[in-house]
Amino acid sequence: MILVNTDFVSGKTVETLAVVKGSMIQSKNIGRDIGAGFKSIVGGELKGYSDMINEARAIATKRMVEEAKGLGADAIINIRYTSAAVMQGAAEILVYGTAVRFVSEEQV
């Protein structure tokens, strides 16, 4: 599966299938909160939170890809990520894009 944030795949003619998405709601945990509290005193990256968000982003992307595969897609174009707080201590990561199928030159 090809994933791009452009509205095309170089050298390919595509047929649009549907908008696909994946999401993940991730909550903080007490261990990360304690470490983040200490880190906020001295400054620097909150590695525990960075790892948590990266993991949530990977899960959301996997869910989007699974939806696209179910449609018979070859690629997802125009991929975008967004996040939002859904409650105190929890955030949603949402990824969406357009599932497409490659079209051969004979079909054009």
Phi and psi restraints in degrees (range 20) as a CNS / XPLOR table:
assign (resid 1 and name C) (resid 2 and name N)
       (resid 2 and name CA) (resid 2 and name C) 1.0 -92.5 20.0 2
assign (resid 2 and name N) (resid 2 and name CA)
       (resid 2 and name C) (resid 3 and name N) 1.0 131.7 20.0 2
assign (resid 2 and name C) (resid 3 and name N)
       (resid 3 and name CA) (resid 3 and name C) 1.0 -120.9 20.0 2
assign (resid 3 and name N) (resid 3 and name CA)
       (resid 3 and name C) (resid 4 and name N) 1.0 123.3 20.0 2
assign (resid 3 and name C) (resid 4 and name N)
       (resid 4 and name CA) (resid 4 and name C) 1.0 -139.3 20.0 2
assign (resid 4 and name N) (resid 4 and name CA)
       (resid 4 and name C) (resid 5 and name N) 1.0 154.8 20.0 2
assign (resid 4 and name C) (resid 5 and name N)
       (resid 5 and name CA) (resid 5 and name C) 1.0 -100.4 20.0 2
assign (resid 5 and name N) (resid 5 and name CA)
       (resid 5 and name C) (resid 6 and name N) 1.0 12.8 20.0 2
assign (resid 5 and name C) (resid 6 and name N)
       (resid 6 and name CA) (resid 6 and name C) 1.0 -97.6 20.0 2
assign (resid 6 and name N) (resid 6 and name CA)
       (resid 6 and name C) (resid 7 and name N) 1.0 169.2 20.0 2
assign (resid 6 and name C) (resid 7 and name N)
       (resid 7 and name CA) (resid 7 and name C) 1.0 -95.0 20.0 2
assign (resid 7 and name N) (resid 7 and name CA)
       (resid 7 and name C) (resid 8 and name N) 1.0 23.1 20.0 2
assign (resid 7 and name C) (resid 8 and name N)
       (resid 8 and name CA) (resid 8 and name C) 1.0 -155.6 20.0 2
assign (resid 8 and name N) (resid 8 and name CA)
       (resid 8 and name C) (resid 9 and name N) 1.0 165.2 20.0 2
assign (resid 8 and name C) (resid 9 and name N)
       (resid 9 and name CA) (resid 9 and name C) 1.0 -119.3 20.0 2
assign (resid 9 and name N) (resid 9 and name CA)
       (resid 9 and name C) (resid 10 and name N) 1.0 120.6 20.0 2
assign (resid 9 and name C) (resid 10 and name N)
       (resid 10 and name CA) (resid 10 and name C) 1.0 -49.4 20.0 2
assign (resid 10 and name N) (resid 10 and name CA)
       (resid 10 and name C) (resid 11 and name N) 1.0 129.7 20.0 2
assign (resid 10 and name C) (resid 11 and name N)
       (resid 11 and name CA) (resid 11 and name C) 1.0 77.0 20.0 2
assign (resid 11 and name N) (resid 11 and name CA)
       (resid 11 and name C) (resid 12 and name N) 1.0 6.4 20.0 2
assign (resid 11 and name C) (resid 12 and name N)
       (resid 12 and name CA) (resid 12 and name C) 1.0 -121.8 20.0 2
assign (resid 12 and name N) (resid 12 and name CA)
       (resid 12 and name C) (resid 13 and name N) 1.0 141.9 20.0 2
assign (resid 12 and name C) (resid 13 and name N)
       (resid 13 and name CA) (resid 13 and name C) 1.0 -98.1 20.0 2
assign (resid 13 and name N) (resid 13 and name CA)
       (resid 13 and name C) (resid 14 and name N) 1.0 134.2 20.0 2
assign (resid 13 and name C) (resid 14 and name N)
       (resid 14 and name CA) (resid 14 and name C) 1.0 -122.1 20.0 2
assign (resid 14 and name N) (resid 14 and name CA)
       (resid 14 and name C) (resid 15 and name N) 1.0 153.8 20.0 2
assign (resid 14 and name C) (resid 15 and name N)
       (resid 15 and name CA) (resid 15 and name C) 1.0 -112.4 20.0 2
assign (resid 15 and name N) (resid 15 and name CA)
       (resid 15 and name C) (resid 16 and name N) 1.0 125.9 20.0 2
assign (resid 15 and name C) (resid 16 and name N)
       (resid 16 and name CA) (resid 16 and name C) 1.0 -73.6 20.0 2
assign (resid 16 and name N) (resid 16 and name CA)
       (resid 16 and name C) (resid 17 and name N) 1.0 132.8 20.0 2
assign (resid 16 and name C) (resid 17 and name N)
       (resid 17 and name CA) (resid 17 and name C) 1.0 -102.6 20.0 2
assign (resid 17 and name N) (resid 17 and name CA)
       (resid 17 and name C) (resid 18 and name N) 1.0 -58.4 20.0 2
assign (resid 17 and name C) (resid 18 and name N)
       (resid 18 and name CA) (resid 18 and name C) 1.0 -174.4 20.0 2
assign (resid 18 and name N) (resid 18 and name CA)
       (resid 18 and name C) (resid 19 and name N) 1.0 163.1 20.0 2
assign (resid 18 and name C) (resid 19 and name N)
       (resid 19 and name CA) (resid 19 and name C) 1.0 -76.9 20.0 2
assign (resid 19 and name N) (resid 19 and name CA)
       (resid 19 and name C) (resid 20 and name N) 1.0 132.8 20.0 2
assign (resid 19 and name C) (resid 20 and name N)
       (resid 20 and name CA) (resid 20 and name C) 1.0 -122.5 20.0 2
assign (resid 20 and name N) (resid 20 and name CA)
       (resid 20 and name C) (resid 21 and name N) 1.0 154.9 20.0 2
assign (resid 20 and name C) (resid 21 and name N)
       (resid 21 and name CA) (resid 21 and name C) 1.0 -149.4 20.0 2
assign (resid 21 and name N) (resid 21 and name CA)
       (resid 21 and name C) (resid 22 and name N) 1.0 162.1 20.0 2
assign (resid 21 and name C) (resid 22 and name N)
       (resid 22 and name CA) (resid 22 and name C) 1.0 -145.8 20.0 2
assign (resid 22 and name N) (resid 22 and name CA)
       (resid 22 and name C) (resid 23 and name N) 1.0 146.3 20.0 2
assign (resid 22 and name C) (resid 23 and name N)
       (resid 23 and name CA) (resid 23 and name C) 1.0 -142.2 20.0 2
assign (resid 23 and name N) (resid 23 and name CA)
       (resid 23 and name C) (resid 24 and name N) 1.0 162.7 20.0 2
assign (resid 23 and name C) (resid 24 and name N)
       (resid 24 and name CA) (resid 24 and name C) 1.0 -152.6 20.0 2
assign (resid 24 and name N) (resid 24 and name CA)
       (resid 24 and name C) (resid 25 and name N) 1.0 129.6 20.0 2
assign (resid 24 and name C) (resid 25 and name N)
       (resid 25 and name CA) (resid 25 and name C) 1.0 -104.7 20.0 2
assign (resid 25 and name N) (resid 25 and name CA)
       (resid 25 and name C) (resid 26 and name N) 1.0 124.0 20.0 2
assign (resid 25 and name C) (resid 26 and name N)
       (resid 26 and name CA) (resid 26 and name C) 1.0 -119.2 20.0 2
assign (resid 26 and name N) (resid 26 and name CA)
       (resid 26 and name C) (resid 27 and name N) 1.0 134.1 20.0 2
assign (resid 26 and name C) (resid 27 and name N)
       (resid 27 and name CA) (resid 27 and name C) 1.0 -109.2 20.0 2
assign (resid 27 and name N) (resid 27 and name CA)
       (resid 27 and name C) (resid 28 and name N) 1.0 156.4 20.0 2
assign (resid 27 and name C) (resid 28 and name N)
       (resid 28 and name CA) (resid 28 and name C) 1.0 -75.7 20.0 2
assign (resid 28 and name N) (resid 28 and name CA)
       (resid 28 and name C) (resid 29 and name N) 1.0 162.1 20.0 2
assign (resid 28 and name C) (resid 29 and name N)
       (resid 29 and name CA) (resid 29 and name C) 1.0 -125.6 20.0 2
assign (resid 29 and name N) (resid 29 and name CA)
       (resid 29 and name C) (resid 30 and name N) 1.0 161.4 20.0 2
assign (resid 29 and name C) (resid 30 and name N)
       (resid 30 and name CA) (resid 30 and name C) 1.0 -60.7 20.0 2
assign (resid 30 and name N) (resid 30 and name CA)
       (resid 30 and name C) (resid 31 and name N) 1.0 -37.0 20.0 2
assign (resid 30 and name C) (resid 31 and name N)
       (resid 31 and name CA) (resid 31 and name C) 1.0 -62.9 20.0 2
assign (resid 31 and name N) (resid 31 and name CA)
       (resid 31 and name C) (resid 32 and name N) 1.0 -42.8 20.0 2
assign (resid 31 and name C) (resid 32 and name N)
       (resid 32 and name CA) (resid 32 and name C) 1.0 -70.0 20.0 2
assign (resid 32 and name N) (resid 32 and name CA)
       (resid 32 and name C) (resid 33 and name N) 1.0 -36.4 20.0 2
assign (resid 32 and name C) (resid 33 and name N)
       (resid 33 and name CA) (resid 33 and name C) 1.0 -62.9 20.0 2
assign (resid 33 and name N) (resid 33 and name CA)
       (resid 33 and name C) (resid 34 and name N) 1.0 -42.4 20.0 2
assign (resid 33 and name C) (resid 34 and name N)
       (resid 34 and name CA) (resid 34 and name C) 1.0 -64.2 20.0 2
assign (resid 34 and name N) (resid 34 and name CA)
       (resid 34 and name C) (resid 35 and name N) 1.0 -47.8 20.0 2
assign (resid 34 and name C) (resid 35 and name N)
       (resid 35 and name CA) (resid 35 and name C) 1.0 -61.3 20.0 2
assign (resid 35 and name N) (resid 35 and name CA)
       (resid 35 and name C) (resid 36 and name N) 1.0 -40.5 20.0 2
assign (resid 35 and name C) (resid 36 and name N)
       (resid 36 and name CA) (resid 36 and name C) 1.0 -67.0 20.0 2
assign (resid 36 and name N) (resid 36 and name CA)
       (resid 36 and name C) (resid 37 and name N) 1.0 -35.9 20.0 2
assign (resid 36 and name C) (resid 37 and name N)
       (resid 37 and name CA) (resid 37 and name C) 1.0 -61.9 20.0 2
assign (resid 37 and name N) (resid 37 and name CA)
       (resid 37 and name C) (resid 38 and name N) 1.0 -44.5 20.0 2
assign (resid 37 and name C) (resid 38 and name N)
       (resid 38 and name CA) (resid 38 and name C) 1.0 -66.4 20.0 2
assign (resid 38 and name N) (resid 38 and name CA)
       (resid 38 and name C) (resid 39 and name N) 1.0 -41.5 20.0 2
assign (resid 38 and name C) (resid 39 and name N)
       (resid 39 and name CA) (resid 39 and name C) 1.0 -65.8 20.0 2
assign (resid 39 and name N) (resid 39 and name CA)
       (resid 39 and name C) (resid 40 and name N) 1.0 -33.6 20.0 2
assign (resid 39 and name C) (resid 40 and name N)
       (resid 40 and name CA) (resid 40 and name C) 1.0 -67.4 20.0 2
assign (resid 40 and name N) (resid 40 and name CA)
       (resid 40 and name C) (resid 41 and name N) 1.0 -20.6 20.0 2
assign (resid 40 and name C) (resid 41 and name N)
       (resid 41 and name CA) (resid 41 and name C) 1.0 -71.8 20.0 2
assign (resid 41 and name N) (resid 41 and name CA)
       (resid 41 and name C) (resid 42 and name N) 1.0 -43.0 20.0 2
assign (resid 41 and name C) (resid 42 and name N)
       (resid 42 and name CA) (resid 42 and name C) 1.0 -98.4 20.0 2
assign (resid 42 and name N) (resid 42 and name CA)
       (resid 42 and name C) (resid 43 and name N) 1.0 -15.1 20.0 2
assign (resid 42 and name C) (resid 43 and name N)
       (resid 43 and name CA) (resid 43 and name C) 1.0 88.6 20.0 2
assign (resid 43 and name N) (resid 43 and name CA)
       (resid 43 and name C) (resid 44 and name N) 1.0 164.4 20.0 2
assign (resid 43 and name C) (resid 44 and name N)
       (resid 44 and name CA) (resid 44 and name C) 1.0 118.2 20.0 2
assign (resid 44 and name N) (resid 44 and name CA)
       (resid 44 and name C) (resid 45 and name N) 1.0 178.2 20.0 2
assign (resid 44 and name C) (resid 45 and name N)
       (resid 45 and name CA) (resid 45 and name C) 1.0 -68.1 20.0 2
assign (resid 45 and name N) (resid 45 and name CA)
       (resid 45 and name C) (resid 46 and name N) 1.0 139.2 20.0 2
assign (resid 45 and name C) (resid 46 and name N)
       (resid 46 and name CA) (resid 46 and name C) 1.0 -92.5 20.0 2
assign (resid 46 and name N) (resid 46 and name CA)
       (resid 46 and name C) (resid 47 and name N) 1.0 81.9 20.0 2
assign (resid 46 and name C) (resid 47 and name N)
       (resid 47 and name CA) (resid 47 and name C) 1.0 -56.6 20.0 2
assign (resid 47 and name N) (resid 47 and name CA)
       (resid 47 and name C) (resid 48 and name N) 1.0 -39.4 20.0 2
assign (resid 47 and name C) (resid 48 and name N)
       (resid 48 and name CA) (resid 48 and name C) 1.0 -59.5 20.0 2
assign (resid 48 and name N) (resid 48 and name CA)
       (resid 48 and name C) (resid 49 and name N) 1.0 -41.8 20.0 2
assign (resid 48 and name C) (resid 49 and name N)
       (resid 49 and name CA) (resid 49 and name C) 1.0 -71.8 20.0 2
assign (resid 49 and name N) (resid 49 and name CA)
       (resid 49 and name C) (resid 50 and name N) 1.0 -38.9 20.0 2
assign (resid 49 and name C) (resid 50 and name N)
       (resid 50 and name CA) (resid 50 and name C) 1.0 -59.8 20.0 2
assign (resid 50 and name N) (resid 50 and name CA)
       (resid 50 and name C) (resid 51 and name N) 1.0 -45.6 20.0 2
assign (resid 50 and name C) (resid 51 and name N)
       (resid 51 and name CA) (resid 51 and name C) 1.0 -62.2 20.0 2
assign (resid 51 and name N) (resid 51 and name CA)
       (resid 51 and name C) (resid 52 and name N) 1.0 -41.5 20.0 2
assign (resid 51 and name C) (resid 52 and name N)
       (resid 52 and name CA) (resid 52 and name C) 1.0 -62.7 20.0 2
assign (resid 52 and name N) (resid 52 and name CA)
       (resid 52 and name C) (resid 53 and name N) 1.0 -45.0 20.0 2
assign (resid 52 and name C) (resid 53 and name N)
       (resid 53 and name CA) (resid 53 and name C) 1.0 -68.7 20.0 2
assign (resid 53 and name N) (resid 53 and name CA)
       (resid 53 and name C) (resid 54 and name N) 1.0 -39.7 20.0 2
assign (resid 53 and name C) (resid 54 and name N)
       (resid 54 and name CA) (resid 54 and name C) 1.0 -61.9 20.0 2
assign (resid 54 and name N) (resid 54 and name CA)
       (resid 54 and name C) (resid 55 and name N) 1.0 -40.0 20.0 2
assign (resid 54 and name C) (resid 55 and name N)
       (resid 55 and name CA) (resid 55 and name C) 1.0 -65.9 20.0 2
assign (resid 55 and name N) (resid 55 and name CA)
       (resid 55 and name C) (resid 56 and name N) 1.0 -43.9 20.0 2
assign (resid 55 and name C) (resid 56 and name N)
       (resid 56 and name CA) (resid 56 and name C) 1.0 -62.8 20.0 2
assign (resid 56 and name N) (resid 56 and name CA)
       (resid 56 and name C) (resid 57 and name N) 1.0 -40.5 20.0 2
assign (resid 56 and name C) (resid 57 and name N)
       (resid 57 and name CA) (resid 57 and name C) 1.0 -63.1 20.0 2
assign (resid 57 and name N) (resid 57 and name CA)
       (resid 57 and name C) (resid 58 and name N) 1.0 -41.0 20.0 2
assign (resid 57 and name C) (resid 58 and name N)
       (resid 58 and name CA) (resid 58 and name C) 1.0 -65.1 20.0 2
assign (resid 58 and name N) (resid 58 and name CA)
       (resid 58 and name C) (resid 59 and name N) 1.0 -41.1 20.0 2
assign (resid 58 and name C) (resid 59 and name N)
       (resid 59 and name CA) (resid 59 and name C) 1.0 -66.4 20.0 2
assign (resid 59 and name N) (resid 59 and name CA)
       (resid 59 and name C) (resid 60 and name N) 1.0 -43.7 20.0 2
assign (resid 59 and name C) (resid 60 and name N)
       (resid 60 and name CA) (resid 60 and name C) 1.0 -61.9 20.0 2
assign (resid 60 and name N) (resid 60 and name CA)
       (resid 60 and name C) (resid 61 and name N) 1.0 -41.7 20.0 2
assign (resid 60 and name C) (resid 61 and name N)
       (resid 61 and name CA) (resid 61 and name C) 1.0 -63.4 20.0 2
assign (resid 61 and name N) (resid 61 and name CA)
       (resid 61 and name C) (resid 62 and name N) 1.0 -43.1 20.0 2
assign (resid 61 and name C) (resid 62 and name N)
       (resid 62 and name CA) (resid 62 and name C) 1.0 -59.9 20.0 2
assign (resid 62 and name N) (resid 62 and name CA)
       (resid 62 and name C) (resid 63 and name N) 1.0 -41.6 20.0 2
assign (resid 62 and name C) (resid 63 and name N)
       (resid 63 and name CA) (resid 63 and name C) 1.0 -64.9 20.0 2
assign (resid 63 and name N) (resid 63 and name CA)
       (resid 63 and name C) (resid 64 and name N) 1.0 -38.7 20.0 2
assign (resid 63 and name C) (resid 64 and name N)
       (resid 64 and name CA) (resid 64 and name C) 1.0 -64.4 20.0 2
assign (resid 64 and name N) (resid 64 and name CA)
       (resid 64 and name C) (resid 65 and name N) 1.0 -44.9 20.0 2
assign (resid 64 and name C) (resid 65 and name N)
       (resid 65 and name CA) (resid 65 and name C) 1.0 -61.3 20.0 2
assign (resid 65 and name N) (resid 65 and name CA)
       (resid 65 and name C) (resid 66 and name N) 1.0 -41.8 20.0 2
assign (resid 65 and name C) (resid 66 and name N)
       (resid 66 and name CA) (resid 66 and name C) 1.0 -60.4 20.0 2
assign (resid 66 and name N) (resid 66 and name CA)
       (resid 66 and name C) (resid 67 and name N) 1.0 -41.1 20.0 2
assign (resid 66 and name C) (resid 67 and name N)
       (resid 67 and name CA) (resid 67 and name C) 1.0 -63.4 20.0 2
assign (resid 67 and name N) (resid 67 and name CA)
       (resid 67 and name C) (resid 68 and name N) 1.0 -43.1 20.0 2
assign (resid 67 and name C) (resid 68 and name N)
       (resid 68 and name CA) (resid 68 and name C) 1.0 -65.3 20.0 2
assign (resid 68 and name N) (resid 68 and name CA)
       (resid 68 and name C) (resid 69 and name N) 1.0 -41.5 20.0 2
assign (resid 68 and name C) (resid 69 and name N)
       (resid 69 and name CA) (resid 69 and name C) 1.0 -60.5 20.0 2
assign (resid 69 and name N) (resid 69 and name CA)
       (resid 69 and name C) (resid 70 and name N) 1.0 -37.5 20.0 2
assign (resid 69 and name C) (resid 70 and name N)
       (resid 70 and name CA) (resid 70 and name C) 1.0 -61.9 20.0 2
assign (resid 70 and name N) (resid 70 and name CA)
       (resid 70 and name C) (resid 71 and name N) 1.0 -24.3 20.0 2
assign (resid 70 and name C) (resid 71 and name N)
       (resid 71 and name CA) (resid 71 and name C) 1.0 -90.7 20.0 2
assign (resid 71 and name N) (resid 71 and name CA)
       (resid 71 and name C) (resid 72 and name N) 1.0 -4.8 20.0 2
assign (resid 71 and name C) (resid 72 and name N)
       (resid 72 and name CA) (resid 72 and name C) 1.0 81.6 20.0 2
assign (resid 72 and name N) (resid 72 and name CA)
       (resid 72 and name C) (resid 73 and name N) 1.0 25.1 20.0 2
assign (resid 72 and name C) (resid 73 and name N)
       (resid 73 and name CA) (resid 73 and name C) 1.0 -73.8 20.0 2
assign (resid 73 and name N) (resid 73 and name CA)
       (resid 73 and name C) (resid 74 and name N) 1.0 150.1 20.0 2
assign (resid 73 and name C) (resid 74 and name N)
       (resid 74 and name CA) (resid 74 and name C) 1.0 -99.0 20.0 2
assign (resid 74 and name N) (resid 74 and name CA)
       (resid 74 and name C) (resid 75 and name N) 1.0 -22.0 20.0 2
assign (resid 74 and name C) (resid 75 and name N)
       (resid 75 and name CA) (resid 75 and name C) 1.0 -156.9 20.0 2
assign (resid 75 and name N) (resid 75 and name CA)
       (resid 75 and name C) (resid 76 and name N) 1.0 164.4 20.0 2
assign (resid 75 and name C) (resid 76 and name N)
       (resid 76 and name CA) (resid 76 and name C) 1.0 -126.0 20.0 2
assign (resid 76 and name N) (resid 76 and name CA)
       (resid 76 and name C) (resid 77 and name N) 1.0 123.2 20.0 2
assign (resid 76 and name C) (resid 77 and name N)
       (resid 77 and name CA) (resid 77 and name C) 1.0 -109.7 20.0 2
assign (resid 77 and name N) (resid 77 and name CA)
       (resid 77 and name C) (resid 78 and name N) 1.0 165.1 20.0 2
assign (resid 77 and name C) (resid 78 and name N)
       (resid 78 and name CA) (resid 78 and name C) 1.0 58.0 20.0 2
assign (resid 78 and name N) (resid 78 and name CA)
       (resid 78 and name C) (resid 79 and name N) 1.0 41.3 20.0 2
assign (resid 78 and name C) (resid 79 and name N)
       (resid 79 and name CA) (resid 79 and name C) 1.0 -71.2 20.0 2
assign (resid 79 and name N) (resid 79 and name CA)
       (resid 79 and name C) (resid 80 and name N) 1.0 135.9 20.0 2
assign (resid 79 and name C) (resid 80 and name N)
       (resid 80 and name CA) (resid 80 and name C) 1.0 -135.0 20.0 2
assign (resid 80 and name N) (resid 80 and name CA)
       (resid 80 and name C) (resid 81 and name N) 1.0 145.9 20.0 2
assign (resid 80 and name C) (resid 81 and name N)
       (resid 81 and name CA) (resid 81 and name C) 1.0 -116.1 20.0 2
assign (resid 81 and name N) (resid 81 and name CA)
       (resid 81 and name C) (resid 82 and name N) 1.0 145.4 20.0 2
assign (resid 81 and name C) (resid 82 and name N)
       (resid 82 and name CA) (resid 82 and name C) 1.0 -146.5 20.0 2
assign (resid 82 and name N) (resid 82 and name CA)
       (resid 82 and name C) (resid 83 and name N) 1.0 159.3 20.0 2
assign (resid 82 and name C) (resid 83 and name N)
       (resid 83 and name CA) (resid 83 and name C) 1.0 -140.6 20.0 2
assign (resid 83 and name N) (resid 83 and name CA)
       (resid 83 and name C) (resid 84 and name N) 1.0 155.0 20.0 2
assign (resid 83 and name C) (resid 84 and name N)
       (resid 84 and name CA) (resid 84 and name C) 1.0 -154.5 20.0 2
assign (resid 84 and name N) (resid 84 and name CA)
       (resid 84 and name C) (resid 85 and name N) 1.0 145.7 20.0 2
assign (resid 84 and name C) (resid 85 and name N)
       (resid 85 and name CA) (resid 85 and name C) 1.0 -75.6 20.0 2
assign (resid 85 and name N) (resid 85 and name CA)
       (resid 85 and name C) (resid 86 and name N) 1.0 130.7 20.0 2
assign (resid 85 and name C) (resid 86 and name N)
       (resid 86 and name CA) (resid 86 and name C) 1.0 -105.8 20.0 2
assign (resid 86 and name N) (resid 86 and name CA)
       (resid 86 and name C) (resid 87 and name N) 1.0 -18.6 20.0 2
assign (resid 86 and name C) (resid 87 and name N)
       (resid 87 and name CA) (resid 87 and name C) 1.0 -169.9 20.0 2
assign (resid 87 and name N) (resid 87 and name CA)
       (resid 87 and name C) (resid 88 and name N) 1.0 171.7 20.0 2
assign (resid 87 and name C) (resid 88 and name N)
       (resid 88 and name CA) (resid 88 and name C) 1.0 -57.6 20.0 2
assign (resid 88 and name N) (resid 88 and name CA)
       (resid 88 and name C) (resid 89 and name N) 1.0 119.2 20.0 2
assign (resid 88 and name C) (resid 89 and name N)
       (resid 89 and name CA) (resid 89 and name C) 1.0 85.4 20.0 2
assign (resid 89 and name N) (resid 89 and name CA)
       (resid 89 and name C) (resid 90 and name N) 1.0 8.6 20.0 2
assign (resid 89 and name C) (resid 90 and name N)
       (resid 90 and name CA) (resid 90 and name C) 1.0 -138.6 20.0 2
assign (resid 90 and name N) (resid 90 and name CA)
       (resid 90 and name C) (resid 91 and name N) 1.0 141.7 20.0 2
assign (resid 90 and name C) (resid 91 and name N)
       (resid 91 and name CA) (resid 91 and name C) 1.0 -133.1 20.0 2
assign (resid 91 and name N) (resid 91 and name CA)
       (resid 91 and name C) (resid 92 and name N) 1.0 147.8 20.0 2
assign (resid 91 and name C) (resid 92 and name N)
       (resid 92 and name CA) (resid 92 and name C) 1.0 -101.3 20.0 2
assign (resid 92 and name N) (resid 92 and name CA)
       (resid 92 and name C) (resid 93 and name N) 1.0 134.0 20.0 2
assign (resid 92 and name C) (resid 93 and name N)
       (resid 93 and name CA) (resid 93 and name C) 1.0 -105.4 20.0 2
assign (resid 93 and name N) (resid 93 and name CA)
       (resid 93 and name C) (resid 94 and name N) 1.0 125.5 20.0 2
assign (resid 93 and name C) (resid 94 and name N)
       (resid 94 and name CA) (resid 94 and name C) 1.0 -122.4 20.0 2
assign (resid 94 and name N) (resid 94 and name CA)
       (resid 94 and name C) (resid 95 and name N) 1.0 133.0 20.0 2
assign (resid 94 and name C) (resid 95 and name N)
       (resid 95 and name CA) (resid 95 and name C) 1.0 -125.7 20.0 2
assign (resid 95 and name N) (resid 95 and name CA)
       (resid 95 and name C) (resid 96 and name N) 1.0 139.0 20.0 2
assign (resid 95 and name C) (resid 96 and name N)
       (resid 96 and name CA) (resid 96 and name C) 1.0 -147.8 20.0 2
assign (resid 96 and name N) (resid 96 and name CA)
       (resid 96 and name C) (resid 97 and name N) 1.0 158.2 20.0 2
assign (resid 96 and name C) (resid 97 and name N)
       (resid 97 and name CA) (resid 97 and name C) 1.0 -169.4 20.0 2
assign (resid 97 and name N) (resid 97 and name CA)
       (resid 97 and name C) (resid 98 and name N) 1.0 -174.2 20.0 2
assign (resid 97 and name C) (resid 98 and name N)
       (resid 98 and name CA) (resid 98 and name C) 1.0 -108.0 20.0 2
assign (resid 98 and name N) (resid 98 and name CA)
       (resid 98 and name C) (resid 99 and name N) 1.0 119.5 20.0 2
assign (resid 98 and name C) (resid 99 and name N)
       (resid 99 and name CA) (resid 99 and name C) 1.0 -77.0 20.0 2
assign (resid 99 and name N) (resid 99 and name CA)
       (resid 99 and name C) (resid 100 and name N) 1.0 133.1 20.0 2
assign (resid 99 and name C) (resid 100 and name N)
       (resid 100 and name CA) (resid 100 and name C) 1.0 -134.0 20.0 2
assign (resid 100 and name N) (resid 100 and name CA)
       (resid 100 and name C) (resid 101 and name N) 1.0 157.3 20.0 2
assign (resid 100 and name C) (resid 101 and name N)
       (resid 101 and name CA) (resid 101 and name C) 1.0 -117.2 20.0 2
assign (resid 101 and name N) (resid 101 and name CA)
       (resid 101 and name C) (resid 102 and name N) 1.0 140.7 20.0 2
assign (resid 101 and name C) (resid 102 and name N)
       (resid 102 and name CA) (resid 102 and name C) 1.0 -74.1 20.0 2
assign (resid 102 and name N) (resid 102 and name CA)
       (resid 102 and name C) (resid 103 and name N) 1.0 139.4 20.0 2
assign (resid 102 and name C) (resid 103 and name N)
       (resid 103 and name CA) (resid 103 and name C) 1.0 -112.1 20.0 2
assign (resid 103 and name N) (resid 103 and name CA)
       (resid 103 and name C) (resid 104 and name N) 1.0 132.2 20.0 2
assign (resid 103 and name C) (resid 104 and name N)
       (resid 104 and name CA) (resid 104 and name C) 1.0 -74.3 20.0 2
assign (resid 104 and name N) (resid 104 and name CA)
       (resid 104 and name C) (resid 105 and name N) 1.0 159.4 20.0 2
assign (resid 104 and name C) (resid 105 and name N)
       (resid 105 and name CA) (resid 105 and name C) 1.0 -60.3 20.0 2
assign (resid 105 and name N) (resid 105 and name CA)
       (resid 105 and name C) (resid 106 and name N) 1.0 -30.0 20.0 2
assign (resid 105 and name C) (resid 106 and name N)
       (resid 106 and name CA) (resid 106 and name C) 1.0 -67.1 20.0 2
assign (resid 106 and name N) (resid 106 and name CA)
       (resid 106 and name C) (resid 107 and name N) 1.0 -28.2 20.0 2
assign (resid 106 and name C) (resid 107 and name N)
       (resid 107 and name CA) (resid 107 and name C) 1.0 -83.8 20.0 2
assign (resid 107 and name N) (resid 107 and name CA)
       (resid 107 and name C) (resid 108 and name N) 1.0 -14.8 20.0 2
